[in-house]
Amino acid sequence: MREEQEVLVSVVVPIYNVEAYLRPCLDSLMGQTYEKLELLLIDDGSTDQSGAICDDYARRDSRVKVIHKGNSGVSAARNTGIEIASGKYLIFVDADDGVHPQLVELYMAHRRSGGTLLCDLTLDQEEQKREYATAEMVHTETVKRGSFMELFFRDYINAPFNKFYVTDILKKYEVRFPDGKSLGEDLPFNLEYFRHAPEDFCILHAPLYYYRENRDGSLSTSYRTDLFEIQQESFTELKRFLEDMDVWDEKNRKIYYGMYWDRLYLTAELCRTYEKLHKRMIHPRDLRLKEILRSPLWGQIWKECERSNAANWKRRIKAVRQKVWELLS
């Protein structure tokens, strides 16, 4: 264990106006049972007390390094963390979330699994109060790259904060988050990393990361007029990855097209609900629903759903609704 404790792990925390949640997050990191850490707090131009809170923790613990920078978005903040990281491994933690005290310890205990390490996410903040676990108590699952879309469907692929990255891979291949994007930036980053990482995936089944869902003001709770285009970009990049990695097979195609259709439908449903609730407040030129529903993409993806046997009865009902919405719009 002494040898393990000599390996430095970098923790990158992008921070912007999260004073209400920041101290619990930092306390969960400071309380890690694995102590050889550098905590890189990237204050992205916060206008509340977040920056002062970061400085307070830096005064108390030499492992904490604070970078104050002008506001340029979460992608740029995470990229700054990658560039200055000196640890052999790197993890991302969002400033309004929390982690189990043994998160890093358990990652380190399984790092020689031969696969890219992922962990479970939980929405239950109370999980932090549960008893400590030993490495032997954590159930692990190995998934081959050939089952990539299964992992995508199970929500293991997109997020950056459930993964244990090898810093050398990030730096050698210049894997960075795309600047200027505030939504849909995580997938291209992870796909580029997976091109160079071990082919297998090792999942640690334990409640190790506590994700705060639907925080007021978070990007995930905001309606986006460009969400339809973001879905197209994401699935285009995803297909390119599957083809390049030679796993664009029948199994992955079925999941891919089924999920693509579901995401398009969800986007239209969100747009329809938003425009119905805010019809008097939206200028006619800013209404998107009609344009979205009449896109030829619907027909293209539905045809592929039928070809790949992804057109189940639930999706057929959605297809009927989409046509009705189109006729009524």
C-alpha positions as CSV (number, residue, x, y, z in Angstrom):
1,M,0.0,0.0,0.0
2,R,2.9,2.3,0.6
3,E,3.9,2.1,-3.1
4,E,0.3,2.9,-4.1
5,Q,0.3,6.0,-1.9
6,E,3.3,7.5,-3.7
7,V,1.4,7.9,-7.0
8,L,0.0,11.4,-7.4
9,V,-3.6,11.8,-8.6
10,S,-4.9,15.1,-9.9
11,V,-8.4,16.2,-9.2
12,V,-9.7,18.9,-11.5
13,V,-12.7,20.9,-10.2
14,P,-14.2,23.6,-12.6
15,I,-15.9,26.2,-10.5
16,Y,-18.4,29.0,-11.4
17,N,-20.8,30.6,-8.9
18,V,-21.5,27.5,-6.8
19,E,-20.9,28.9,-3.3
20,A,-24.0,27.1,-1.9
21,Y,-22.5,23.7,-2.8
22,L,-18.8,24.2,-2.9
23,R,-17.7,23.5,0.7
24,P,-19.4,20.1,0.9
25,C,-17.8,19.1,-2.4
26,L,-14.3,20.2,-1.3
27,D,-14.8,18.5,2.1
28,S,-15.5,15.2,0.3
29,L,-12.3,15.6,-1.6
30,M,-10.2,16.7,1.4
31,G,-11.5,13.7,3.3
32,Q,-10.3,11.1,0.7
33,T,-8.6,8.1,2.3
34,Y,-6.0,8.2,-0.5
35,E,-4.0,11.3,0.4
36,K,-1.5,11.7,-2.4
37,L,-3.6,14.3,-4.3
38,E,-3.3,17.6,-6.0
39,L,-6.7,19.4,-6.0
40,L,-6.8,21.8,-8.9
41,L,-9.6,24.3,-8.3
42,I,-10.3,26.3,-11.5
43,D,-12.3,29.4,-10.6
44,D,-13.8,30.4,-13.9
45,G,-14.5,34.0,-13.1
46,S,-17.0,33.5,-10.3
47,T,-18.9,36.6,-9.2
48,D,-20.1,35.1,-5.9
49,Q,-17.9,33.9,-3.0
50,S,-16.7,30.7,-4.7
51,G,-13.3,32.2,-5.4
52,A,-12.8,33.2,-1.8
53,I,-13.9,29.7,-0.6
54,C,-11.3,28.2,-2.9
55,D,-8.6,30.4,-1.4
56,D,-9.6,29.5,2.1
57,Y,-9.1,25.8,1.4
58,A,-5.8,26.5,-0.3
59,R,-4.6,28.3,2.9
60,R,-5.5,25.2,4.9
61,D,-4.0,22.5,2.8
62,S,-0.9,22.6,0.5
63,R,-2.5,20.0,-1.8
64,V,-5.0,22.6,-3.0
65,K,-4.0,24.9,-5.9
66,V,-6.4,27.6,-7.1
67,I,-6.4,29.1,-10.5
68,H,-8.5,32.3,-10.9
69,K,-9.3,33.1,-14.5
70,G,-11.8,35.1,-16.6
71,N,-15.0,33.3,-17.4
72,S,-14.7,31.2,-20.5
73,G,-16.8,28.2,-19.8
74,V,-16.5,24.7,-18.3
75,S,-14.6,23.3,-21.2
76,A,-11.8,25.9,-20.9
77,A,-11.7,25.4,-17.1
78,R,-11.3,21.7,-17.4
79,N,-8.7,22.1,-20.2
80,T,-6.7,24.5,-17.9
81,G,-6.8,21.7,-15.2
82,I,-5.4,19.1,-17.7
83,E,-2.6,21.4,-18.8
84,I,-1.3,22.1,-15.3
85,A,-2.0,18.6,-13.9
86,S,1.1,16.7,-12.7
87,G,-0.5,13.6,-11.4
88,K,-0.2,10.2,-13.1
89,Y,-3.9,9.9,-13.1
90,L,-6.7,12.5,-13.3
91,I,-10.3,12.7,-12.3
92,F,-12.9,15.5,-12.8
93,V,-15.4,16.5,-10.1
94,D,-18.1,19.1,-10.6
95,A,-18.2,21.7,-7.9
96,D,-21.8,21.1,-6.9
97,D,-21.4,17.3,-6.5
98,G,-19.7,15.1,-3.9
99,V,-17.7,11.9,-3.8
100,H,-17.3,8.9,-1.6
101,P,-14.3,9.2,0.8
102,Q,-12.8,6.1,-0.9
103,L,-13.3,7.1,-4.5
104,V,-9.6,7.6,-5.3
105,E,-8.5,4.7,-3.1
106,L,-10.7,2.3,-5.0
107,Y,-9.7,3.6,-8.4
108,M,-6.1,3.0,-7.4
109,A,-6.8,-0.4,-6.1
110,H,-8.3,-1.4,-9.5
111,R,-6.0,0.5,-11.8
112,R,-4.2,-2.6,-13.0
113,S,-7.5,-4.1,-14.3
114,G,-6.3,-3.6,-17.8
115,G,-9.3,-1.5,-18.7
116,T,-10.5,2.1,-18.6
117,L,-11.9,2.6,-15.1
118,L,-15.5,3.9,-14.7
119,C,-17.7,4.2,-11.6
120,D,-21.4,4.3,-10.9
121,L,-23.2,7.6,-10.4
122,T,-25.8,8.1,-7.8
123,L,-28.3,10.9,-7.2
124,D,-28.6,10.1,-3.5
125,Q,-26.5,12.5,-1.5
126,E,-27.3,10.4,1.6
127,E,-25.0,7.7,0.1
128,Q,-22.1,9.6,1.5
129,K,-23.1,8.6,5.0
130,R,-22.8,4.9,4.3
131,E,-20.0,2.7,5.7
132,Y,-16.6,2.5,4.2
133,A,-16.0,-0.4,1.8
134,T,-12.9,-2.4,1.0
135,A,-11.7,-2.9,-2.5
136,E,-12.8,-6.5,-2.3
137,M,-16.4,-5.4,-1.6
138,V,-16.7,-3.5,-4.8
139,H,-18.3,-5.5,-7.6
140,T,-16.5,-5.0,-10.9
141,E,-17.7,-5.6,-14.4
142,T,-15.6,-5.8,-17.5
143,V,-17.1,-4.7,-20.8
144,K,-15.4,-5.1,-24.2
145,R,-15.2,-2.2,-26.6
146,G,-17.5,-4.3,-28.9
147,S,-20.3,-3.5,-26.5
148,F,-19.7,0.2,-26.6
149,M,-23.3,1.2,-27.4
150,E,-24.5,-0.8,-24.5
151,L,-22.3,1.3,-22.2
152,F,-23.5,4.4,-23.9
153,F,-27.1,3.3,-23.4
154,R,-26.4,2.7,-19.7
155,D,-25.0,6.3,-19.3
156,Y,-21.4,5.3,-18.6
157,I,-19.8,7.0,-21.7
158,N,-20.8,10.6,-21.8
159,A,-19.9,12.1,-18.4
160,P,-16.3,13.0,-17.6
161,F,-16.7,12.8,-13.9
162,N,-17.2,9.0,-13.6
163,K,-13.8,8.1,-15.1
164,F,-10.2,7.6,-14.0
165,Y,-8.1,9.1,-16.8
166,V,-4.4,8.4,-17.5
167,T,-2.9,11.9,-17.6
168,D,-0.1,10.9,-20.2
169,I,-2.8,9.9,-22.7
170,L,-4.6,13.3,-22.3
171,K,-1.3,15.2,-22.7
172,K,0.4,13.0,-25.4
173,Y,-2.6,13.0,-27.7
174,E,-3.8,16.5,-26.8
175,V,-7.2,15.3,-25.7
176,R,-9.1,18.5,-24.8
177,F,-12.7,19.6,-24.4
178,P,-13.9,21.6,-27.4
179,D,-13.8,25.4,-26.6
180,G,-16.9,27.5,-27.0
181,K,-19.4,24.6,-26.3
182,S,-21.5,24.7,-23.2
183,L,-23.5,21.6,-24.0
184,G,-22.4,18.4,-25.9
185,E,-18.8,19.0,-25.1
186,D,-18.2,15.9,-23.0
187,L,-18.8,13.2,-25.7
188,P,-16.2,14.3,-28.2
189,F,-13.6,14.6,-25.4
190,N,-14.3,11.1,-24.2
191,L,-14.5,9.6,-27.6
192,E,-11.0,11.0,-28.4
193,Y,-9.7,9.6,-25.1
194,F,-11.1,6.2,-25.8
195,R,-9.3,6.1,-29.2
196,H,-6.0,5.8,-27.3
197,A,-7.1,4.2,-24.0
198,P,-7.3,0.4,-23.3
199,E,-10.1,-1.2,-25.3
200,D,-11.8,-2.8,-22.3
201,F,-13.8,-1.0,-19.7
202,C,-13.8,-1.9,-16.0
203,I,-16.9,-0.6,-14.1
204,L,-16.7,-0.2,-10.3
205,H,-20.2,-0.9,-9.1
206,A,-20.4,1.1,-5.9
207,P,-22.0,4.5,-5.1
208,L,-18.8,6.5,-5.4
209,Y,-19.9,9.7,-7.2
210,Y,-22.9,11.8,-6.0
211,Y,-24.3,13.7,-8.9
212,R,-26.6,16.7,-8.1
213,E,-29.4,16.6,-10.6
214,N,-31.4,19.7,-11.8
215,R,-29.5,22.3,-9.8
216,D,-31.1,25.7,-10.3
217,G,-29.3,27.5,-13.1
218,S,-27.4,24.5,-14.4
219,L,-27.1,24.0,-18.1
220,S,-28.9,20.7,-18.0
221,T,-32.1,22.3,-16.8
222,S,-32.2,25.1,-19.4
223,Y,-34.0,24.9,-22.7
224,R,-31.7,25.1,-25.7
225,T,-32.8,26.3,-29.2
226,D,-29.8,24.5,-30.7
227,L,-30.5,21.1,-29.0
228,F,-31.6,19.5,-32.3
229,E,-28.3,20.4,-33.9
230,I,-26.3,19.2,-30.9
231,Q,-28.0,15.8,-31.1
232,Q,-27.0,15.5,-34.8
233,E,-23.4,16.5,-34.0
234,S,-23.1,14.1,-31.1
235,F,-24.5,11.1,-33.0
236,T,-22.4,11.9,-36.1
237,E,-19.3,11.9,-34.0
238,L,-20.4,8.7,-32.2
239,K,-20.9,6.9,-35.5
240,R,-17.5,8.0,-36.7
241,F,-15.9,6.6,-33.6
242,L,-17.7,3.2,-33.9
243,E,-16.7,2.9,-37.5
244,D,-13.0,3.9,-36.8
245,M,-12.8,1.4,-33.9
246,D,-14.3,-1.3,-36.1
247,V,-17.3,-1.9,-33.9
248,W,-20.0,-0.6,-36.2
249,D,-21.8,-4.0,-36.2
250,E,-25.4,-5.1,-36.0
251,K,-25.6,-5.0,-32.2
252,N,-24.2,-1.5,-31.9
253,R,-26.2,-0.2,-34.9
254,K,-29.5,-1.3,-33.3
255,I,-28.8,0.6,-30.1
256,Y,-27.4,3.6,-31.9
257,Y,-30.4,4.2,-34.2
258,G,-32.8,3.5,-31.4
259,M,-31.2,6.0,-29.1
260,Y,-30.8,8.5,-32.0
261,W,-34.6,8.3,-32.6
262,D,-35.3,8.7,-28.9
263,R,-33.1,11.7,-28.6
264,L,-34.7,13.4,-31.6
265,Y,-38.1,12.7,-30.2
266,L,-37.2,14.1,-26.7
267,T,-35.8,17.2,-28.3
268,A,-39.0,17.8,-30.2
269,E,-41.0,17.1,-27.1
270,L,-39.0,19.6,-25.0
271,C,-39.3,22.2,-27.8
272,R,-43.0,21.7,-28.1
273,T,-43.6,22.0,-24.3
274,Y,-41.4,25.1,-24.0
275,E,-43.0,26.9,-26.9
276,K,-46.5,26.1,-25.6
277,L,-45.7,27.5,-22.2
278,H,-43.9,30.6,-23.5
279,K,-45.7,31.3,-26.7
280,R,-46.6,34.9,-25.9
281,M,-43.0,35.6,-24.9
282,I,-41.2,34.1,-28.0
283,H,-40.9,36.1,-31.2
284,P,-42.3,34.2,-34.2
285,R,-38.9,34.0,-35.8
286,D,-37.5,32.2,-32.8
287,L,-40.0,29.4,-32.9
288,R,-38.2,26.2,-33.8
289,L,-40.7,23.3,-33.5
290,K,-42.0,23.5,-37.1
291,E,-38.5,23.5,-38.5
292,I,-37.5,20.6,-36.3
293,L,-40.5,18.4,-37.1
294,R,-40.1,18.9,-40.8
295,S,-36.4,18.0,-40.9
296,P,-35.7,15.1,-43.3
297,L,-33.6,13.6,-40.5
298,W,-36.7,12.0,-39.0
299,G,-37.3,9.9,-42.1
300,Q,-33.7,8.9,-42.4
301,I,-33.3,7.7,-38.8
302,W,-36.6,6.0,-38.8
303,K,-35.7,4.0,-41.9
304,E,-32.5,2.9,-40.2
305,C,-34.5,2.0,-37.1
306,E,-36.6,-0.4,-39.2
307,R,-33.6,-1.8,-40.9
308,S,-31.8,-2.5,-37.7
309,N,-34.9,-3.9,-35.9
310,A,-34.9,-0.9,-33.4
311,A,-38.4,0.2,-34.4
312,N,-40.2,-1.3,-31.3
313,W,-43.8,-0.5,-30.4
314,K,-42.8,2.3,-28.1
315,R,-40.9,4.0,-30.9
316,R,-43.7,3.4,-33.3
317,I,-46.0,5.3,-31.0
318,K,-43.5,8.1,-30.9
319,A,-43.3,8.1,-34.7
320,V,-47.1,8.5,-34.9
321,R,-47.0,11.4,-32.4
322,Q,-44.2,13.1,-34.4
323,K,-46.3,13.0,-37.5
324,V,-49.3,14.4,-35.7
325,W,-47.2,17.2,-34.3
326,E,-45.9,17.9,-37.8
327,L,-49.4,18.1,-39.2
328,L,-50.5,20.4,-36.4
329,S,-47.5,22.7,-36.5
